[in-house]
């Protein structure tokens, strides 16, 4: 593992019970990703709006966690590689399925 951003991983509280932006606009998602720097919940790149990667581009927060359902794996955007997370973020409750 060569990720240079592991120090940015924090224990976070998820920002929403689904993709934050899709819930606001009424759009749907395929899978969810959780920012491990701030807790933003966004949709994956297989989703039409790709809010998780848009959040990375807007903030520079490098590491996400697979969050739908909590999957326990991490991904570093700038290093383009899977990373091992120190823990798994619990869900805030049932997350609605859209696809």
Phi, psi and omega in degrees: 000128183242013181301132181258014187238014184299333180291348179275351182288126179234161168282123187234162172254124180303141184282342184197168176265044182158184178298120185306311182288319180295324177297324180289326185260351182082014178279175180243166178226166177262304177223163182248150176231141183246124176289123181272009172261325186225348179093003178300132175257121180227167181272155185286174181287350172277349178276153183301325187262344176050050185291331179294313179289331174295322177297317177300312181297325182283328187249336186080005177292115195276334192242132176243162175242138172297124193235007185223094347291175177309123187250342175083359178257157178236160178221134176257116180298306185294328179269354176052052180206155176286143180233154176273129180266149180286341181201177179242134181279124177290149176291156178279002185137186181299131178257127181296144175267134181249333181234000000 
